Amino acid sequence: MAYEWDNKKPTAQMLGRWQPFHDGHYTLFKEIIKKTGQVCIQIRDVQGVDDNPFDFETVKKNIEDRLNPEFKGRFKIMLVPNVTNICYGRGVGYKIEEIVLPEEIQKISATKIRAKMREEGKIEGAGKGFSAGHNLKEVKNLKIRNKYQKLFNLCSKLMLQIVEGKKPVIAKVHGAAYAAGCQLVASCDLAYSTNDTLFATPGVNIGLFCSTPMVAVSRKINRKPMMKMLLTGEPIKANYAKEIGLINDCFAKSKLNYEVMKIAKKIASKSNLTIKIGKQAFYKQLEMPLRQAYAYTSKMMTLNMMAMDAKEGISAFLEKRKPKWKNK
């Protein structure tokens, strides 16, 4: 029989950022629900504050996916302000309890989990927009030529690391991706955005042409739409960005995280070694003349064929079973 939530029943409260909701939070929830049978989970509104990249809908879905169907109906989730102080006067019937969890659970760190997610290429901006590019106040205060050169070299180095890295990088874009933010989107292997996201290379509007951003963007879209973006500085909408090949697809805000995670999980199910070889070969052959590209990719396919995973994949296909990757 399904549990029916009742606002009149004693209810436990869980207040936190849940960035993201992890095993430690899940274990804590299981202990707390023993107290009253139902729990109100409150999500602090902290997206964009310090290192808190996830919005309410993303956090809410993560919690629901983890707790359902096991605790379906036994919890409610709500957004609350960025509560930092909990105060009360005389005792009025509340119980404020600390749940002491095993040491191995207490060691779970959301900060480390976020760092790992970034390392694995799940890029997204915090706050109202993905990225507006360089901080113009910072740029203005540099003043010296070699400091400007150092800044733009550093930005270019980051973009190259994405392209030359071993793992696929997915941009999950919302709000606005302008200038170096648009460059970042174009540098990623895949890019998905919300339907209302805007993309632009607006440097011409402030007298600073988007020269480094155009390196990445011009390698993803054709010359005419690229030049229009560069010469006018006008933003383009997500559906047009998809049409010209700047992004893979766009979705409603509520569906974006689900769709990005779906494609990420699909890629993660493949051989890591094969993905690494393929990504490297893809970008290198693009810069080669046709004959040289075929010679190079023939060598890469031969190298790939000698790997254990290629042999396993072919065998699995012929035997009509799922492959067991060794990443070797």
C-alpha positions as a printed Julia matrix, in Angstrom:
328×3 Matrix{Float64}:
  0.0     0.0     0.0
  1.35    3.39   -1.04
  2.28    5.81    1.72
  0.2     9.0     1.82
  1.92   12.17    2.97
  0.13   13.99    5.79
  1.15   17.55    6.72
 -0.34   17.02   10.19
  1.92   14.09   11.04
  5.22   14.59   12.88
  7.82   15.32   10.23
 11.62   15.45   10.31
 13.51   18.21    8.51
 16.67   17.91    6.42
 18.25   21.22    5.39
 21.23   21.41    3.09
 22.77   22.32   -0.26
 22.95   18.74   -1.56
 25.57   19.66   -4.19
 25.27   16.83   -5.13
 23.09   14.43   -3.11
 25.51   11.58   -2.35
 25.8     8.3    -0.41
 26.36   10.11    2.86
 23.15   12.1     2.45
 21.28    8.93    1.53
 22.53    7.16    4.66
 21.58   10.18    6.76
 18.08   10.2     5.24
 17.58    6.53    6.11
 18.41    7.28    9.75
 16.26   10.39    9.92
 13.15    8.79    8.43
 13.19    6.26   11.28
 12.36    9.14   13.62
  9.01   10.19   12.13
  8.28    8.17    9.01
  8.3    11.2     6.69
 10.9    13.87    5.93
 10.79   17.4     4.53
 13.98   17.93    2.51
 14.82   21.62    2.12
 17.24   22.75   -0.57
 19.11   25.96    0.12
 19.04   28.39   -2.81
 22.81   28.57   -3.34
 23.39   28.0    -7.06
 26.13   30.4    -8.16
 27.24   31.11   -4.59
 30.81   29.87   -4.11
 31.23   26.33   -5.47
 27.57   25.36   -5.87
 26.9    24.65   -9.57
 23.56   22.83   -9.44
 20.17   24.55   -9.68
 17.08   23.55   -7.68
 15.54   21.37  -10.4
 18.79   19.41  -10.86
 19.22   18.85   -7.12
 15.54   17.92   -6.74
 15.76   15.34   -9.52
 18.98   13.85   -8.08
 17.27   13.39   -4.72
 14.11   11.92   -6.25
 16.11    9.5    -8.41
 18.01    8.28   -5.35
 15.08    7.94   -2.94
 12.39    6.59   -5.26
 10.79    4.1    -5.36
 12.08    2.91   -1.97
 10.75    5.94   -0.07
  8.11    7.14   -2.53
  5.57    9.41   -0.82
  7.59    9.63    2.4
  9.46   12.84    1.54
  8.73   16.29    0.19
 11.28   18.6    -1.38
 11.16   22.39   -1.28
 13.39   25.32   -2.16
 14.27   27.66    0.72
 16.46   30.79    0.96
 20.17   30.41    1.7
 19.58   29.6     5.38
 22.81   30.0     7.39
 21.47   30.46   10.93
 18.85   28.34   12.72
 17.58   30.08   15.86
 14.82   29.42   18.35
 13.67   30.85   21.68
 12.31   28.79   24.52
 11.57   25.11   23.95
  8.41   24.73   21.9
  8.43   21.03   21.14
 11.21   20.82   18.54
 13.94   18.2    18.74
 17.3    19.26   17.33
 19.31   16.08   16.91
 22.72   15.24   15.5
 22.81   11.93   13.67
 26.25   10.38   14.12
 27.11    8.28   11.08
 29.95    5.77   10.62
 33.37    7.33    9.98
 33.57    6.04    6.4
 30.25    7.78    5.61
 31.34   11.03    7.25
 34.43   11.06    5.06
 32.32   11.36    1.88
 32.95   14.85    0.52
 30.61   16.71   -1.84
 33.53   19.03   -2.66
 35.62   16.08   -3.86
 32.67   14.67   -5.79
 32.19   18.01   -7.6
 35.92   18.13   -8.38
 35.76   14.61   -9.84
 32.7    15.54  -11.92
 34.6    18.48  -13.38
 37.64   16.28  -14.02
 35.4    13.86  -15.92
 34.3    16.64  -18.24
 30.86   17.52  -16.95
 31.21   21.24  -17.51
 28.51   23.69  -16.6
 28.36   27.26  -15.41
 27.06   28.37  -12.05
 24.56   31.2   -11.67
 22.3    32.73  -14.3
 24.62   32.18  -17.24
 27.11   29.57  -18.46
 29.92   32.07  -19.07
 30.15   35.69  -20.21
 33.85   35.32  -21.01
 36.69   37.27  -19.45
 36.1    39.54  -16.47
 36.43   42.95  -18.16
 37.32   44.7   -14.91
 40.2    42.28  -14.48
 41.27   42.74  -18.09
 41.18   46.54  -17.83
 43.34   46.53  -14.7
 46.13   44.47  -16.27
 47.32   47.45  -18.4
 50.73   45.93  -19.29
 51.24   44.14  -22.62
 52.9    41.01  -21.2
 50.08   40.59  -18.68
 47.52   40.67  -21.49
 49.58   38.12  -23.41
 49.79   35.86  -20.35
 46.01   36.0   -19.82
 45.11   35.13  -23.42
 47.81   32.43  -23.58
 46.35   30.86  -20.44
 42.84   30.87  -21.91
 44.12   29.3   -25.13
 45.96   26.65  -23.12
 42.72   25.68  -21.38
 40.88   25.3   -24.69
 43.68   23.16  -26.09
 43.62   20.91  -23.03
 39.95   20.19  -23.69
 40.58   19.31  -27.33
 43.78   17.35  -26.67
 42.53   15.62  -23.53
 41.91   11.88  -23.33
 38.27   12.1   -22.26
 35.24   13.55  -24.05
 34.09   16.87  -22.59
 30.41   17.85  -22.61
 29.25   21.44  -22.18
 25.88   21.82  -20.44
 24.92   25.39  -21.22
 22.29   27.73  -19.8
 21.6    31.45  -19.87
 24.35   32.96  -21.98
 27.64   31.85  -23.53
 29.42   34.97  -24.74
 32.96   35.6   -26.02
 35.33   33.15  -24.28
 32.2    31.4   -22.94
 31.14   30.73  -26.52
 34.72   29.65  -27.23
 34.49   27.17  -24.35
 31.27   25.68  -25.75
 32.86   25.3   -29.2
 35.99   23.72  -27.71
 34.01   20.96  -26.01
 33.46   17.7   -27.85
 29.68   17.89  -27.35
 27.43   20.75  -26.27
 23.81   20.9   -25.12
 21.86   23.93  -23.94
 18.52   25.13  -22.68
 16.09   26.41  -25.31
 16.52   30.01  -24.16
 20.35   30.09  -24.15
 22.04   32.83  -26.19
 25.45   32.58  -27.85
 27.58   35.49  -29.04
 31.04   36.75  -29.93
 30.34   40.38  -28.96
 33.88   41.73  -28.63
 33.41   44.09  -31.57
 30.87   46.02  -29.46
 33.58   47.07  -26.99
 36.4    47.52  -29.49
 38.04   44.16  -28.76
 37.56   41.67  -31.6
 36.87   38.08  -30.48
 40.04   36.77  -32.1
 40.76   33.81  -29.82
 37.07   32.79  -29.49
 36.78   32.65  -33.28
 39.5    29.97  -33.43
 37.24   27.46  -31.7
 33.89   28.64  -33.06
 35.06   28.86  -36.7
 36.08   25.21  -36.49
 32.51   24.23  -35.63
 30.42   26.44  -37.93
 30.68   27.73  -41.5
 32.32   31.02  -42.45
 29.3    33.16  -43.26
 27.43   32.7   -39.95
 30.78   32.97  -38.14
 31.6    36.31  -39.76
 28.13   37.65  -39.03
 28.53   36.79  -35.34
 31.99   38.37  -35.25
 31.19   41.54  -37.23
 27.83   42.37  -35.61
 28.34   41.03  -32.09
 24.68   40.02  -32.1
 23.64   36.94  -30.12
 22.09   33.9   -31.72
 19.41   31.68  -30.19
 19.88   28.05  -29.21
 17.79   26.6   -32.05
 19.91   28.49  -34.61
 23.12   27.47  -32.81
 21.97   23.87  -33.25
 21.14   24.47  -36.9
 24.63   25.8   -37.72
 26.42   23.13  -35.67
 27.65   25.11  -32.67
 25.73   22.82  -30.29
 24.33   19.32  -30.61
 20.84   20.02  -29.27
 18.74   22.19  -26.98
 16.07   21.24  -24.44
 13.69   22.69  -21.89
 15.57   23.66  -18.73
 13.87   20.89  -16.75
 15.09   18.25  -19.22
 18.63   19.48  -19.91
 20.41   17.68  -17.09
 18.6    14.41  -17.84
 19.51   14.56  -21.54
 23.15   15.43  -20.86
 23.51   12.63  -18.32
 21.88   10.21  -20.76
 24.48   10.89  -23.44
 27.3    10.92  -20.85
 26.27    7.5   -19.53
 26.03    6.13  -23.06
 29.59    7.3   -23.83
 30.84    6.02  -20.46
 29.55    2.54  -21.34
 32.09    2.27  -24.19
 35.74    1.27  -23.99
 37.77    4.14  -22.49
 40.76    3.17  -24.61
 38.73    3.2   -27.82
 37.24    6.6   -26.98
 40.71    7.98  -26.26
 42.13    6.69  -29.57
 39.11    7.93  -31.5
 39.06   11.43  -30.03
 42.76   11.93  -30.68
 42.46   10.68  -34.25
 39.38   12.8   -34.99
 40.97   16.15  -34.2
 44.35   15.35  -35.76
 42.93   14.19  -39.09
 40.83   17.34  -39.43
 43.99   19.41  -39.9
 45.48   17.08  -42.56
 45.14   16.92  -46.36
 42.9    14.05  -47.52
 45.65   11.58  -48.49
 47.63   12.23  -45.29
 44.45   11.88  -43.2
 43.73    8.44  -44.66
 47.31    7.3   -44.06
 47.2     8.53  -40.46
 43.78    7.05  -39.62
 44.78    3.69  -41.19
 47.65    3.57  -38.7
 45.31    4.52  -35.86
 42.8     1.8   -36.79
 45.63   -0.74  -36.92
 46.76    0.4   -33.47
 43.18    0.16  -32.21
 42.74   -3.3   -33.75
 45.66   -4.64  -31.72
 43.97   -3.65  -28.45
 42.25   -6.23  -26.23
 39.02   -4.21  -26.29
 38.75   -4.37  -30.07
 39.1    -8.13  -29.97
 36.58   -8.35  -27.13
 34.12   -6.03  -28.9
 34.21   -8.0   -32.15
 33.85  -11.3   -30.31
 30.92   -9.96  -28.28
 29.2    -8.75  -31.45
 29.6   -12.12  -33.18
 28.5   -14.0   -30.07
 25.55  -11.63  -29.55
 26.48  -10.62  -26.01
 27.52   -7.45  -24.21
 31.26   -6.73  -24.32
 33.31   -6.69  -21.12
 35.77   -3.87  -21.56
 39.26   -4.07  -20.06
 40.28   -0.61  -21.29
 43.42   -2.22  -22.71
